[in-house]
Amino acid sequence: MTKFNDWALSRRRLIKGAGALAAGVAAPALIGTRSAYAAYPERPVKIIVANTPGGPSDLVGRTVAAALQESTGKTFIIENIGGAGSNIGMGAAARSEPDGYTLLLATNAYSVNPSLYNKIPYDPMTDFVAVCELATSPNTFVVRSELPAKTIQDFIKLAQASPDKFNVSAPPIGTAPQLQAEVLKARANLPKLETVVFKGGGDALQALLSGTVQLSSGSLPPAAAHIKAGTLRCLAVTGAERWPDMPDVPTMQEAGFKDFVFATDCVLMAPAKTPADVVKWVETETIKVLSTPAMKERLFKAGFQVRPVGQKEAWARITKEIDLFRDVIEQAKMKKL
């Protein structure tokens, strides 16, 4: 009997020891897994801006990336992939590995392009998830200060009187500024006002500054400093309300164009299969830096208002705008590309 008890006791000790050994082996593996996740991101996070450098989305992207880097101690880099109305950059982001190390900074082109192009390199409903909104800016119609046009109606009269002498610059096809230029032409009876499309908002504005075009349709940020300096004159903003820094500039609605509201909205997105916890981390950290007074002031001076809202609200706006822009394109009688 004693020998059996000794054997049973030894067996229990052996099993207990084996369990402890197994736990000892498993624990470091588990801890290592948690540490690896907790360390996200362990390498640089790339944010694809689907436009050329110098434009409004690029400005927002670089400002937010720098703030995230300072706040988190991690590395965030901007990669500009412009062209084809932002389709090239959005397609590259859609095909990237959904591991949280490639994000997309999208503008309204994301919601416009499904109705504007016969074929696009991404599915707007299934290829991405929203992370959070970043910022918004009203669009503008601006002219060189020496042009004898004080209002948008003044410009329309000049362009109708000499249709061969006037054209308008805009950023890529499918952007909100390019769409609003087409809507202006349709509603103001300016069929001969040629739209000269550029790769980015900065390029479109430079065409106005150099005298290549007589009107520029674009977002406020690239033009803001030139308007303040008096080099350019803003005829109207296309926001729902007047811009606080330019209280004397009317909205297009105030100028007699009902429901003429366009904006440049910037939203951060991720490939659809990116882990939910990673998306949440990026959302939380981004909203944190957007909500600081310093960030609000920095972007406001550049012509943007921060929009620190999360995944749910961002996705709701994007999907709503897909239908909204489809109607705008149909009303402007724009042909699919």
MIDRENMI-154509 format. One record per residue (C-alpha): residue number from 1; residue in three letters; y, x, z. Coordinates in pm, 1 decimal, decimal comma. Each point is the difference from the previous one (the first is absolute). Layout:
<nodes>
+-----+--------+----------+----------+----------+
: num : residu :        Y :        X :        Z :
+-----+--------+----------+----------+----------+
: NUM :    ALA :        Y :        X :        Z :
...
+-----+--------+----------+----------+----------+
</nodes>
This chain:
<nodes>
+-----+--------+----------+----------+----------+
: num : residu :        Y :        X :        Z :
+-----+--------+----------+----------+----------+
:   1 :    MET :      0,0 :      0,0 :      0,0 :
:   2 :    THR :    234,3 :    281,7 :     85,1 :
:   3 :    LYS :    -67,2 :    166,1 :   -333,3 :
:   4 :    PHE :     80,6 :   -328,0 :   -184,2 :
:   5 :    ASN :    330,0 :    -38,0 :    191,7 :
:   6 :    ASP :     90,0 :    359,1 :    -77,8 :
:   7 :    TRP :    -80,8 :    -59,4 :   -367,7 :
:   8 :    ALA :    206,4 :   -322,0 :    -10,2 :
:   9 :    LEU :    292,5 :    167,7 :    171,7 :
:  10 :    SER :    -15,4 :    293,1 :   -239,8 :
:  11 :    ARG :    -13,6 :   -243,5 :   -294,9 :
:  12 :    ARG :    304,8 :   -187,7 :    124,6 :
:  13 :    ARG :    185,7 :    327,8 :     41,7 :
:  14 :    LEU :    -98,9 :    103,1 :   -350,7 :
:  15 :    ILE :    122,6 :   -329,8 :   -148,7 :
:  16 :    LYS :    320,5 :     18,8 :    201,7 :
:  17 :    GLY :     53,4 :    356,3 :   -110,7 :
:  18 :    ALA :    -63,7 :    -90,9 :   -362,5 :
:  19 :    GLY :    249,1 :   -285,0 :     29,8 :
:  20 :    ALA :    259,8 :    229,3 :    145,1 :
:  21 :    LEU :    -62,4 :    249,4 :   -277,7 :
:  22 :    ALA :     33,3 :   -274,2 :   -263,4 :
:  23 :    ALA :    322,7 :   -117,7 :    160,8 :
:  24 :    GLY :    123,3 :    355,7 :      9,4 :
:  25 :    VAL :    -67,7 :     39,4 :   -369,7 :
:  26 :    ALA :    143,0 :   -339,9 :    -96,6 :
:  27 :    ALA :    314,7 :     19,8 :    211,7 :
:  28 :    PRO :    159,5 :    295,9 :   -179,5 :
:  29 :    ALA :    -75,1 :   -167,5 :   -334,0 :
:  30 :    LEU :    162,8 :   -322,4 :    115,8 :
:  31 :    ILE :    296,3 :    181,8 :    149,1 :
:  32 :    GLY :     34,3 :    200,0 :   -319,1 :
:  33 :    THR :      7,8 :   -319,7 :   -206,7 :
:  34 :    ARG :    266,5 :   -155,5 :    218,2 :
:  35 :    SER :    205,5 :    318,7 :      0,2 :
:  36 :    ALA :    -17,8 :     22,1 :   -376,6 :
:  37 :    TYR :    134,1 :   -352,9 :    -33,3 :
:  38 :    ALA :    259,1 :     53,2 :    270,4 :
:  39 :    ALA :    122,6 :    302,9 :   -190,7 :
:  40 :    TYR :     77,2 :   -204,7 :   -314,1 :
:  41 :    PRO :    159,9 :    120,9 :   -207,6 :
:  42 :    GLU :   -162,5 :    342,8 :     11,8 :
:  43 :    ARG :    150,8 :    105,4 :   -332,3 :
:  44 :    PRO :    311,6 :    -97,2 :   -196,8 :
:  45 :    VAL :     41,3 :   -366,1 :    -89,9 :
:  46 :    LYS :    124,2 :    -48,1 :   -355,5 :
:  47 :    ILE :    233,7 :   -289,1 :    -75,0 :
:  48 :    ILE :     12,4 :    -76,4 :   -371,5 :
:  49 :    VAL :    341,3 :   -122,2 :   -112,1 :
:  50 :    ALA :    -58,6 :   -165,7 :   -336,4 :
:  51 :    ASN :    342,7 :    102,1 :   -131,7 :
:  52 :    THR :    185,8 :    318,3 :    -86,2 :
:  53 :    PRO :    190,6 :    204,5 :    262,2 :
:  54 :    GLY :    353,0 :   -102,9 :     88,6 :
:  55 :    GLY :    -43,9 :   -375,7 :    -21,4 :
:  56 :    PRO :     18,3 :   -250,0 :    288,4 :
:  57 :    SER :   -373,7 :    -10,8 :     74,9 :
:  58 :    ASP :    -12,9 :    379,2 :      2,1 :
:  59 :    LEU :    291,6 :      8,8 :    244,4 :
:  60 :    VAL :   -173,8 :   -243,6 :    234,4 :
:  61 :    GLY :   -332,2 :    182,2 :    -32,3 :
:  62 :    ARG :    141,7 :    339,8 :     87,1 :
:  63 :    THR :    205,2 :   -138,2 :    289,4 :
:  64 :    VAL :   -298,4 :   -179,9 :    151,9 :
:  65 :    ALA :   -239,8 :    291,8 :    -61,5 :
:  66 :    ALA :    235,4 :    240,8 :    177,7 :
:  67 :    ALA :     35,3 :   -238,5 :    294,6 :
:  68 :    LEU :   -376,8 :    -48,3 :     27,8 :
:  69 :    GLN :    -54,7 :    373,3 :     -6,9 :
:  70 :    GLU :    253,8 :     53,8 :    276,6 :
:  71 :    SER :   -131,4 :   -288,4 :    210,6 :
:  72 :    THR :   -373,7 :     65,8 :    -27,8 :
:  73 :    GLY :    -13,1 :    374,6 :    -58,4 :
:  74 :    LYS :   -219,7 :    -67,5 :   -304,7 :
:  75 :    THR :     71,8 :     89,8 :   -362,5 :
:  76 :    PHE :    115,6 :   -262,2 :   -252,1 :
:  77 :    ILE :     85,1 :     96,4 :   -356,1 :
:  78 :    ILE :    148,2 :   -190,0 :   -293,4 :
:  79 :    GLU :   -154,3 :     16,4 :   -345,4 :
:  80 :    ASN :    203,8 :   -155,1 :   -280,6 :
:  81 :    ILE :   -211,8 :   -153,8 :   -275,7 :
:  82 :    GLY :    238,8 :   -195,2 :   -220,7 :
:  83 :    GLY :    -38,5 :   -153,4 :   -342,4 :
:  84 :    ALA :   -117,2 :   -320,5 :   -170,2 :
:  85 :    GLY :    201,4 :   -223,8 :    229,3 :
:  86 :    SER :   -162,3 :    152,9 :    310,2 :
:  87 :    ASN :   -348,1 :    -81,2 :   -133,3 :
:  88 :    ILE :   -109,0 :    362,9 :    -16,8 :
:  89 :    GLY :     74,4 :     68,6 :    364,8 :
:  90 :    MET :   -145,5 :   -328,7 :    121,1 :
:  91 :    GLY :   -313,8 :     59,7 :   -206,5 :
:  92 :    ALA :    -39,9 :    348,7 :    146,8 :
:  93 :    ALA :     30,5 :   -138,4 :    351,4 :
:  94 :    ALA :   -253,0 :   -276,2 :    -74,2 :
:  95 :    ARG :   -256,6 :    258,1 :   -115,2 :
:  96 :    SER :     53,0 :    233,5 :    295,2 :
:  97 :    GLU :   -250,2 :     45,3 :    282,2 :
:  98 :    PRO :     54,9 :   -277,6 :    258,7 :
:  99 :    ASP :      0,0 :    236,3 :    296,4 :
: 100 :    GLY :    357,7 :    -35,6 :    119,2 :
: 101 :    TYR :    120,1 :    323,0 :   -160,3 :
: 102 :    THR :    154,6 :   -166,2 :   -305,0 :
: 103 :    LEU :    249,3 :   -283,2 :     39,7 :
: 104 :    LEU :    224,4 :   -179,2 :   -248,4 :
: 105 :    LEU :    368,3 :    -74,0 :     32,8 :
: 106 :    ALA :     40,9 :   -302,3 :   -226,3 :
: 107 :    THR :    306,0 :   -192,2 :   -113,3 :
: 108 :    ASN :     26,2 :   -346,5 :   -151,7 :
: 109 :    ALA :   -162,9 :    139,3 :   -314,6 :
: 110 :    TYR :   -331,4 :    -52,0 :    181,5 :
: 111 :    SER :     54,5 :   -378,1 :    -17,1 :
: 112 :    VAL :    179,0 :     -0,3 :   -336,5 :
: 113 :    ASN :   -242,8 :    194,1 :   -215,8 :
: 114 :    PRO :   -292,7 :   -246,2 :      7,7 :
: 115 :    SER :    217,0 :   -244,5 :   -195,4 :
: 116 :    LEU :    186,0 :    254,7 :   -212,1 :
: 117 :    TYR :   -287,6 :    209,5 :   -137,4 :
: 118 :    ASN :   -307,1 :   -108,3 :   -191,5 :
: 119 :    LYS :   -200,1 :    255,9 :    194,7 :
: 120 :    ILE :     70,9 :    188,8 :    322,4 :
: 121 :    PRO :   -208,4 :    270,9 :    173,0 :
: 122 :    TYR :    -33,9 :   -186,1 :    329,5 :
: 123 :    ASP :    -88,0 :   -344,5 :    129,4 :
: 124 :    PRO :    295,0 :   -115,0 :    213,6 :
: 125 :    MET :   -218,3 :   -227,6 :    212,7 :
: 126 :    THR :   -300,2 :    223,0 :     69,9 :
: 127 :    ASP :     81,9 :    370,5 :    -48,5 :
: 128 :    PHE :    244,1 :     42,8 :    289,5 :
: 129 :    VAL :     81,6 :   -116,4 :    348,6 :
: 130 :    ALA :    351,5 :     -9,8 :    138,9 :
: 131 :    VAL :     88,9 :    240,7 :    280,2 :
: 132 :    CYS :    357,1 :   -103,3 :     75,5 :
: 133 :    GLU :    339,0 :    -66,7 :   -152,5 :
: 134 :    LEU :    246,2 :    288,1 :      0,5 :
: 135 :    ALA :    343,9 :    -99,0 :   -126,4 :
: 136 :    THR :    189,6 :   -225,7 :   -235,7 :
: 137 :    SER :    317,2 :     33,5 :   -200,0 :
: 138 :    PRO :    199,3 :   -239,8 :   -215,7 :
: 139 :    ASN :     25,6 :     86,7 :   -365,8 :
: 140 :    THR :    331,1 :     43,6 :   -174,0 :
: 141 :    PHE :    187,4 :    -13,3 :   -327,2 :
: 142 :    VAL :    237,0 :    296,1 :    -19,6 :
: 143 :    VAL :    243,0 :    141,3 :   -258,0 :
: 144 :    ARG :    217,3 :    307,0 :    -28,4 :
: 145 :    SER :    328,3 :    -56,0 :    182,3 :
: 146 :    GLU :    212,1 :     43,9 :   -315,7 :
: 147 :    LEU :   -167,8 :   -294,0 :   -173,0 :
: 148 :    PRO :    239,8 :   -299,8 :      4,1 :
: 149 :    ALA :   -247,3 :   -229,5 :    171,2 :
: 150 :    LYS :     51,3 :   -101,9 :    362,0 :
: 151 :    THR :   -271,9 :   -265,3 :     16,2 :
: 152 :    ILE :   -332,0 :    -71,7 :   -169,5 :
: 153 :    GLN :    171,0 :   -280,1 :   -193,3 :
: 154 :    ASP :    257,3 :    253,2 :   -128,6 :
: 155 :    PHE :   -282,9 :    220,4 :   -125,3 :
: 156 :    ILE :   -172,8 :   -292,3 :   -169,9 :
: 157 :    LYS :    320,0 :    -85,5 :   -190,1 :
: 158 :    LEU :     40,6 :    361,7 :   -113,5 :
: 159 :    ALA :   -363,1 :     22,5 :   -112,1 :
: 160 :    GLN :     18,6 :   -332,6 :   -186,1 :
: 161 :    ALA :    319,1 :    109,0 :   -177,8 :
: 162 :    SER :   -143,2 :    337,6 :   -110,0 :
: 163 :    PRO :   -380,8 :    -35,0 :     20,6 :
: 164 :    ASP :    -71,7 :    323,4 :   -188,9 :
: 165 :    LYS :    194,7 :    210,1 :    248,4 :
: 166 :    PHE :   -182,3 :    -92,4 :    318,8 :
: 167 :    ASN :   -341,9 :     73,3 :    143,3 :
: 168 :    VAL :   -159,3 :     13,4 :    343,1 :
: 169 :    SER :   -218,9 :    259,3 :    168,0 :
: 170 :    ALA :   -288,1 :    -90,4 :    229,8 :
: 171 :    PRO :   -290,8 :    171,3 :    176,0 :
: 172 :    PRO :   -357,0 :    -47,3 :   -128,2 :
: 173 :    ILE :   -120,2 :   -318,6 :   -160,0 :
: 174 :    GLY :   -134,1 :   -232,3 :    264,7 :
: 175 :    THR :    238,7 :    103,5 :    275,8 :
: 176 :    ALA :    223,7 :   -265,4 :    152,1 :
: 177 :    PRO :    317,4 :    161,5 :   -146,1 :
: 178 :    GLN :   -149,1 :     -2,9 :   -349,7 :
: 179 :    LEU :   -100,1 :   -364,5 :     37,9 :
: 180 :    GLN :    342,6 :   -101,2 :    124,5 :
: 181 :    ALA :    160,4 :    166,8 :   -302,7 :
: 182 :    GLU :   -215,8 :   -214,5 :   -227,7 :
: 183 :    VAL :     80,1 :   -313,3 :    198,5 :
: 184 :    LEU :    373,9 :     79,1 :    -24,6 :
: 185 :    LYS :    -27,3 :     37,3 :   -377,0 :
: 186 :    ALA :   -182,2 :   -330,9 :    -31,8 :
: 187 :    ARG :    227,7 :   -198,4 :    229,5 :
: 188 :    ALA :    330,3 :    154,2 :   -115,7 :
: 189 :    ASN :    -83,1 :    -25,9 :   -372,0 :
: 190 :    LEU :      0,5 :    374,5 :    -63,5 :
: 191 :    PRO :   -287,1 :     45,3 :   -247,5 :
: 192 :    LYS :    150,2 :    317,5 :   -146,7 :
: 193 :    LEU :     45,5 :    173,8 :    336,1 :
: 194 :    GLU :   -265,2 :    267,5 :    -42,6 :
: 195 :    THR :   -199,9 :    100,6 :    306,9 :
: 196 :    VAL :    -54,6 :    375,7 :     16,5 :
: 197 :    VAL :   -293,2 :     63,6 :    232,3 :
: 198 :    PHE :    -39,9 :    326,8 :    192,3 :
: 199 :    LYS :   -281,7 :    149,6 :    205,0 :
: 200 :    GLY :    183,2 :    -47,7 :    329,3 :
: 201 :    GLY :    303,4 :   -156,6 :    163,5 :
: 202 :    GLY :    176,4 :    334,8 :     32,2 :
: 203 :    ASP :    -35,1 :     64,2 :   -373,0 :
: 204 :    ALA :    130,1 :   -347,7 :    -83,1 :
: 205 :    LEU :    308,0 :     51,7 :    213,0 :
: 206 :    GLN :     63,3 :    343,3 :   -149,9 :
: 207 :    ALA :     13,8 :   -164,6 :   -342,9 :
: 208 :    LEU :    291,6 :   -210,9 :    123,5 :
: 209 :    LEU :    176,7 :    296,7 :    158,5 :
: 210 :    SER :    -28,3 :    196,6 :   -324,7 :
: 211 :    GLY :    129,7 :   -289,7 :   -209,9 :
: 212 :    THR :   -324,0 :    -60,1 :   -186,7 :
: 213 :    VAL :      0,4 :   -364,4 :    112,5 :
: 214 :    GLN :    274,6 :   -234,4 :    117,6 :
: 215 :    LEU :   -189,5 :   -191,8 :    270,5 :
: 216 :    SER :   -275,1 :    102,5 :    237,5 :
: 217 :    SER :   -243,4 :   -236,9 :    163,2 :
: 218 :    GLY :   -157,5 :    164,4 :    299,8 :
: 219 :    SER :    -51,0 :      4,8 :    371,7 :
: 220 :    LEU :    291,3 :     81,5 :    227,0 :
: 221 :    PRO :   -108,4 :    336,7 :    150,8 :
: 222 :    PRO :     49,0 :    228,2 :   -304,6 :
: 223 :    ALA :    339,2 :   -157,0 :    -71,5 :
: 224 :    ALA :    133,3 :    -35,7 :    354,7 :
: 225 :    ALA :    169,8 :    340,6 :     28,1 :
: 226 :    HIS :    158,9 :    -33,3 :   -346,5 :
: 227 :    ILE :    131,6 :   -346,3 :     86,8 :
: 228 :    LYS :    154,6 :    129,0 :    322,7 :
: 229 :    ALA :    152,3 :    293,7 :   -186,2 :
: 230 :    GLY :    154,8 :   -233,9 :   -255,8 :
: 231 :    THR :   -183,3 :    149,5 :   -297,6 :
: 232 :    LEU :   -191,5 :   -324,1 :    -52,2 :
: 233 :    ARG :     90,5 :   -363,1 :     59,9 :
: 234 :    CYS :   -253,3 :   -250,1 :    125,9 :
: 235 :    LEU :     52,4 :   -330,8 :   -179,5 :
: 236 :    ALA :   -257,4 :   -194,2 :    200,3 :
: 237 :    VAL :   -296,8 :     36,5 :    229,8 :
: 238 :    THR :   -317,1 :   -200,1 :    -54,6 :
: 239 :    GLY :    -92,0 :    -54,4 :    361,9 :
: 240 :    ALA :      7,9 :   -338,0 :    170,2 :
: 241 :    GLU :    308,1 :    116,3 :    192,8 :
: 242 :    ARG :    279,6 :    252,0 :    -45,6 :
: 243 :    TRP :    -80,1 :    356,0 :    101,8 :
: 244 :    PRO :    168,3 :     77,8 :    337,5 :
: 245 :    ASP :    143,8 :    329,5 :   -124,5 :
: 246 :    MET :    157,3 :   -166,6 :   -306,7 :
: 247 :    PRO :    140,8 :   -328,7 :    133,2 :
: 248 :    ASP :    228,5 :    -50,3 :   -301,9 :
: 249 :    VAL :   -282,1 :      9,2 :   -255,3 :
: 250 :    PRO :   -137,5 :   -349,1 :    -74,0 :
: 251 :    THR :   -363,2 :    -92,2 :    -48,6 :
: 252 :    MET :   -118,0 :   -114,7 :   -342,0 :
: 253 :    GLN :    -41,5 :   -346,7 :    146,7 :
: 254 :    GLU :    364,6 :      0,1 :    104,0 :
: 255 :    ALA :     86,8 :    113,4 :   -353,8 :
: 256 :    GLY :   -153,4 :   -317,5 :   -138,8 :
: 257 :    PHE :   -364,5 :    100,8 :    -57,8 :
: 258 :    LYS :   -215,3 :   -237,0 :    201,7 :
: 259 :    ASP :   -316,2 :    143,2 :    159,1 :
: 260 :    PHE :     81,7 :    348,5 :   -134,8 :
: 261 :    VAL :   -156,2 :    194,3 :    287,8 :
: 262 :    PHE :   -175,2 :    332,2 :    -54,9 :
: 263 :    ALA :    -66,1 :    288,7 :    235,9 :
: 264 :    THR :   -177,0 :    333,8 :      8,1 :
: 265 :    ASP :   -266,2 :    -24,4 :    267,8 :
: 266 :    CYS :   -212,4 :    293,6 :    112,5 :
: 267 :    VAL :   -340,1 :    -54,8 :    156,4 :
: 268 :    LEU :   -270,0 :    239,8 :    114,5 :
: 269 :    MET :   -351,8 :    -78,0 :   -121,8 :
: 270 :    ALA :   -348,3 :    149,9 :     19,8 :
: 271 :    PRO :   -311,1 :    -18,3 :   -220,3 :
: 272 :    ALA :   -196,9 :   -313,3 :     89,9 :
: 273 :    LYS :   -296,5 :    168,0 :    173,0 :
: 274 :    THR :    209,1 :    221,3 :    227,1 :
: 275 :    PRO :   -135,2 :    -38,9 :    357,3 :
: 276 :    ALA :    184,1 :   -274,4 :    186,5 :
: 277 :    ASP :     61,4 :    226,3 :    300,5 :
: 278 :    VAL :    167,6 :    258,6 :   -222,4 :
: 279 :    VAL :    220,3 :   -263,4 :   -163,7 :
: 280 :    LYS :     96,7 :   -125,7 :    346,1 :
: 281 :    TRP :     90,4 :    350,9 :    114,9 :
: 282 :    VAL :    227,1 :     54,7 :   -299,4 :
: 283 :    GLU :    154,2 :   -345,6 :     43,4 :
: 284 :    THR :     72,7 :     59,5 :    369,2 :
: 285 :    GLU :    148,0 :    346,9 :    -46,4 :
: 286 :    THR :    210,2 :   -104,4 :   -299,2 :
: 287 :    ILE :    146,9 :   -306,5 :    169,7 :
: 288 :    LYS :     75,6 :    217,7 :    300,2 :
: 289 :    VAL :    215,9 :    242,3 :   -200,2 :
: 290 :    LEU :    162,3 :   -280,0 :   -203,1 :
: 291 :    SER :    110,8 :   -172,4 :    318,8 :
: 292 :    THR :    205,4 :    292,1 :    129,6 :
: 293 :    PRO :    381,5 :    -26,8 :    -15,1 :
: 294 :    ALA :     16,7 :    334,8 :   -181,8 :
: 295 :    MET :   -227,1 :   -120,4 :   -280,4 :
: 296 :    LYS :    185,6 :   -330,2 :    -33,9 :
: 297 :    GLU :    331,4 :    182,4 :    -30,0 :
: 298 :    ARG :   -134,7 :    262,2 :   -241,9 :
: 299 :    LEU :   -143,5 :   -255,1 :   -240,0 :
: 300 :    PHE :    297,6 :   -234,0 :     29,9 :
: 301 :    LYS :    236,9 :    277,8 :   -102,3 :
: 302 :    ALA :   -224,5 :     55,9 :   -300,7 :
: 303 :    GLY :     18,8 :   -368,3 :    -95,9 :
: 304 :    PHE :   -315,5 :   -133,4 :    165,4 :
: 305 :    GLN :    -77,9 :   -227,5 :    289,3 :
: 306 :    VAL :   -320,8 :     80,6 :    184,7 :
: 307 :    ARG :   -268,4 :   -266,2 :     -1,3 :
: 308 :    PRO :   -245,3 :     96,5 :    276,8 :
: 309 :    VAL :   -260,4 :   -272,0 :    -45,5 :
: 310 :    GLY :   -373,5 :     42,6 :     -5,1 :
: 311 :    GLN :   -301,5 :    -56,5 :   -221,4 :
: 312 :    LYS :    -15,9 :   -379,5 :      8,2 :
: 313 :    GLU :    365,2 :    -63,5 :    -81,5 :
: 314 :    ALA :      7,2 :    272,1 :   -265,9 :
: 315 :    TRP :   -302,2 :   -140,7 :   -180,5 :
: 316 :    ALA :    146,0 :   -352,1 :     14,1 :
: 317 :    ARG :    319,6 :    114,1 :   -175,5 :
: 318 :    ILE :   -187,2 :    197,6 :   -264,1 :
: 319 :    THR :   -233,2 :   -284,2 :    -96,1 :
: 320 :    LYS :    283,4 :   -255,2 :      0,0 :
: 321 :    GLU :    201,1 :    221,4 :   -235,8 :
: 322 :    ILE :   -285,5 :     22,5 :   -249,8 :
: 323 :    ASP :     54,0 :   -370,8 :    -73,2 :
: 324 :    LEU :    378,8 :     26,2 :     29,8 :
: 325 :    PHE :     32,0 :    278,3 :   -256,5 :
: 326 :    ARG :   -240,5 :   -174,7 :   -235,9 :
: 327 :    ASP :    250,8 :   -287,1 :    -15,1 :
: 328 :    VAL :    295,2 :    238,8 :    -46,2 :
: 329 :    ILE :   -171,0 :    176,1 :   -290,7 :
: 330 :    GLU :    -82,8 :   -329,5 :   -167,4 :
: 331 :    GLN :    357,2 :   -127,6 :     41,8 :
: 332 :    ALA :    141,0 :    321,5 :   -148,0 :
: 333 :    LYS :   -245,9 :    -36,7 :   -289,7 :
: 334 :    MET :   -114,3 :    359,0 :     37,8 :
: 335 :    LYS :   -290,7 :    105,3 :   -217,0 :
: 336 :    LYS :   -301,5 :    157,2 :    165,2 :
: 337 :    LEU :    -36,8 :    372,3 :    -50,0 :
+-----+--------+----------+----------+----------+
</nodes>
